[in-house]
Amino acid sequence: MLRSDRGTNFIGACKELNLNSDDPDVKTYLQDNKCTWTFNPPHSSHMGGVWERMIGIARRILDALLLKTNTTSLTHEMLTTLMAEVTAIMNSRPLVPISSDPESPAVLTPSMLLTQKTDSLAPPAGDFDMHDLSNKHWKRVQGLADVFWKRWKMDYLSTLQPRRKWNTEKDNLQVGDVVLLKDPQSKRMDWPLAVVVKTLPSQDNRVRKVEVKVTRQALLRWCLTERFWVIGHGNAYMETGGALHEALAADLHREHADRQAE
């Protein structure tokens, strides 16, 4: 299913693709494959806040990044490559957990939904910084992508932990919760994950300290500060994440079988 606002480019694309065709055969095919394009009501951009927020963050970073650099020397190919890297970064963000295994926690990402692949391509080896912006075209694009990644990660993580008054009681962290670690040294599109293996309640029975298991590392004890963000609860995994993982695995297996048959 596609969902968007009523931009003229989207409406034109929908008409060109005939996704909402009245032809019985086409309509049957689209229904069998669950292909629909849903438009939000006019003048209601707030109904697309989930993606509008991400677009706003990316646009703000790109405006500052390209304004600071000499954009006149960016060729069309360089800009296209940079936007492809930006798209990959944004689509690598974690959504919900699909495995709470302490040895190998896994999360669902937009990239997995788009490509039907669980493994994403790793970024090029090497460290790229602002000094690479004046070098060859490829290095310059990679340098810009790394700068975007650092700023995007910082701004995106801040949206996961909004500052609000605690007017209502929140659920405590539980064993099996998947958390996203804050690591300033993480490589591009690398989201360090950990699983809560032990909770340490205070005298008021509120959990303010936990022990987490980081992949291939020993247990770490942390206070509940800005060092990590909860992206899924263990109980919720059993209700939603597990079923989602099974459905995704079935789709991937079916896709692989279809390709083998061809």
C-alpha positions in Angstrom: 0.0 0.0 0.0 1.2 3.5 -0.8 0.1 6.5 1.2 0.9 10.1 0.4 -0.5 13.6 0.4 -2.3 15.0 -2.7 0.7 16.5 -4.4 0.3 16.9 -8.1 3.3 14.7 -8.7 1.7 11.8 -6.7 -1.7 12.1 -8.3 -0.1 12.2 -11.7 2.0 9.1 -10.9 -1.1 7.3 -9.6 -3.0 8.0 -12.8 0.0 7.0 -14.9 0.4 3.7 -13.1 -3.4 3.1 -13.1 -3.2 1.8 -9.5 -6.8 2.7 -8.9 -8.1 1.5 -12.3 -11.7 0.6 -12.9 -10.7 -2.2 -15.4 -12.0 -5.5 -13.8 -8.9 -7.5 -14.7 -6.5 -4.8 -13.5 -8.6 -4.3 -10.4 -8.6 -8.0 -9.6 -4.8 -8.2 -10.0 -4.2 -5.1 -7.8 -6.5 -6.5 -5.1 -4.8 -9.9 -5.2 -1.4 -8.3 -4.8 -2.8 -5.7 -2.3 -1.6 -2.7 -4.4 -3.5 0.5 -3.4 -2.6 4.1 -3.3 -4.3 6.0 -0.5 -4.3 9.8 -0.5 -4.7 11.9 2.7 -7.4 14.6 2.7 -6.5 18.0 1.3 -4.7 20.5 3.6 -4.0 17.9 6.2 -0.3 17.4 6.2 -0.5 16.5 9.9 -2.0 13.1 8.9 1.4 12.3 7.3 3.4 13.4 10.4 5.2 10.1 10.5 7.1 10.7 7.3 6.9 14.5 7.3 9.0 14.6 10.5 11.7 12.5 8.9 11.6 14.6 5.7 11.9 17.8 7.8 14.9 16.5 9.6 16.7 15.4 6.4 15.8 18.7 4.7 17.2 20.8 7.5 20.5 18.8 7.6 20.9 18.9 3.8 20.2 22.6 3.7 22.9 23.3 6.2 25.3 20.7 4.7 25.1 21.9 1.1 25.1 25.6 2.2 28.3 25.1 4.1 30.0 23.3 1.2 30.7 24.6 -2.3 27.6 23.1 -4.0 28.5 24.7 -7.4 31.1 22.0 -7.8 28.6 19.1 -7.2 27.8 17.4 -10.4 24.4 15.8 -11.1 25.9 12.4 -10.6 27.5 13.3 -7.3 24.2 14.8 -6.0 22.3 11.7 -7.1 24.8 9.4 -5.4 24.6 11.5 -2.2 20.8 11.3 -2.2 21.0 7.6 -2.6 23.3 7.4 0.4 20.9 9.7 2.4 18.0 7.4 1.5 19.9 4.3 2.7 20.7 6.0 6.0 17.1 7.0 6.6 15.8 3.6 5.7 18.2 1.9 8.0 16.6 3.3 11.2 15.1 0.6 13.6 11.3 0.4 13.8 10.3 -2.6 16.0 12.2 -5.6 17.3 11.8 -8.9 15.5 14.2 -10.8 17.8 15.0 -10.4 21.5 17.8 -12.9 21.5 20.6 -11.5 23.7 23.2 -12.9 21.4 21.8 -11.4 18.3 19.0 -8.9 18.7 17.4 -7.8 15.5 15.0 -5.1 14.4 12.8 -4.4 11.5 13.9 -1.5 9.3 12.2 0.4 6.3 14.9 -1.0 4.1 13.9 -4.6 4.9 10.3 -3.8 4.0 11.4 -2.2 0.7 13.9 -4.7 -0.5 12.6 -7.9 1.3 16.2 -8.5 2.4 17.4 -8.8 6.0 21.0 -7.8 5.2 21.9 -4.4 4.0 25.1 -3.3 2.2 27.7 -2.0 4.5 29.1 1.5 3.8 32.6 1.7 2.2 35.5 1.0 4.5 37.5 3.9 5.7 36.9 7.1 7.7 35.6 10.1 5.8 35.4 13.6 7.3 35.2 17.2 6.2 38.8 17.1 4.9 37.6 14.7 2.2 35.2 17.2 0.7 37.9 18.8 -1.4 39.3 15.5 -2.7 38.0 13.3 -5.6 34.3 13.0 -6.3 33.7 9.6 -4.7 35.5 10.6 -1.5 33.6 13.9 -1.4 30.3 12.1 -1.6 31.3 9.7 1.1 32.4 12.5 3.3 29.1 14.3 2.8 27.2 11.1 3.6 29.2 10.6 6.8 28.5 14.1 7.9 24.8 13.6 7.2 24.8 10.4 9.2 26.3 12.0 12.3 23.8 14.9 12.2 20.8 12.6 11.3 21.5 10.2 14.1 21.7 12.9 16.6 18.5 14.6 15.5 16.6 11.4 14.9 17.5 9.9 18.3 16.2 13.1 20.0 12.7 12.4 18.5 12.6 9.0 20.2 12.8 10.6 23.7 10.6 13.7 23.8 10.7 15.7 27.0 7.3 15.5 28.7 5.9 15.8 32.2 5.2 12.5 33.8 1.5 13.0 34.3 0.8 9.3 34.0 2.7 6.3 35.2 4.8 4.6 32.6 5.6 1.0 32.3 8.9 -0.2 33.7 11.6 -1.7 31.6 11.3 -5.5 31.5 13.7 -8.3 30.8 13.8 -8.9 27.1 13.3 -5.3 26.1 15.4 -4.3 23.1 17.2 -1.0 23.4 19.2 1.2 21.1 22.5 2.2 22.4 24.1 5.7 22.0 27.5 5.2 20.5 29.1 8.4 19.0 31.8 6.2 17.3 29.3 3.9 15.5 29.8 3.6 11.7 27.3 4.8 9.2 24.0 2.8 9.3 25.2 0.9 12.3 22.6 1.0 15.1 24.1 -0.8 18.2 21.5 -2.9 20.0 21.3 -4.5 23.4 18.8 -6.6 25.3 17.8 -6.0 28.9 18.7 -9.1 30.9 18.1 -7.8 34.5 16.2 -4.9 36.0 17.2 -3.2 39.3 14.1 -1.5 40.9 14.5 1.3 43.4 12.7 1.4 46.7 9.6 2.8 45.0 9.5 -0.2 42.7 10.5 2.0 39.7 13.3 0.7 37.4 16.1 3.2 37.1 19.0 0.8 36.5 19.2 -2.2 34.2 21.8 -4.7 33.1 22.0 -5.1 29.3 23.6 -7.6 27.1 25.5 -6.2 24.2 26.2 -8.5 21.3 29.6 -10.2 21.7 30.3 -8.3 24.9 29.9 -8.7 28.6 27.0 -7.5 30.7 26.8 -3.7 31.2 25.0 -1.9 34.0 23.5 1.4 33.1 21.2 4.0 34.6 18.2 5.1 32.6 19.6 8.2 31.0 20.0 9.3 27.5 22.5 6.5 26.8 19.9 4.3 25.2 16.4 4.3 23.9 13.7 1.5 24.2 12.5 0.4 20.7 10.5 -2.6 21.8 9.2 -4.5 24.8 9.7 -8.2 25.3 5.9 -8.8 25.7 5.1 -6.7 22.7 7.5 -8.8 20.7 5.5 -11.9 21.4 2.3 -10.1 20.3 3.5 -8.1 17.3 7.2 -8.4 16.6 7.2 -12.2 16.5 4.3 -12.4 14.1 5.8 -9.7 12.0 9.1 -11.6 11.8 7.3 -14.8 10.8 5.4 -13.0 8.1 8.5 -11.3 6.8 10.4 -14.6 6.8 7.6 -16.3 4.9 7.5 -13.5 2.3 11.3 -13.7 1.9 11.1 -17.5 1.5 8.3 -17.2 -1.0 10.2 -14.6 -3.0 13.3 -16.8 -3.1 11.2 -19.8 -4.3 9.6 -17.7 -7.0 13.0 -16.6 -8.3 14.3 -20.2 -8.2 11.3 -21.3 -10.2 11.9 -18.6 -12.9 
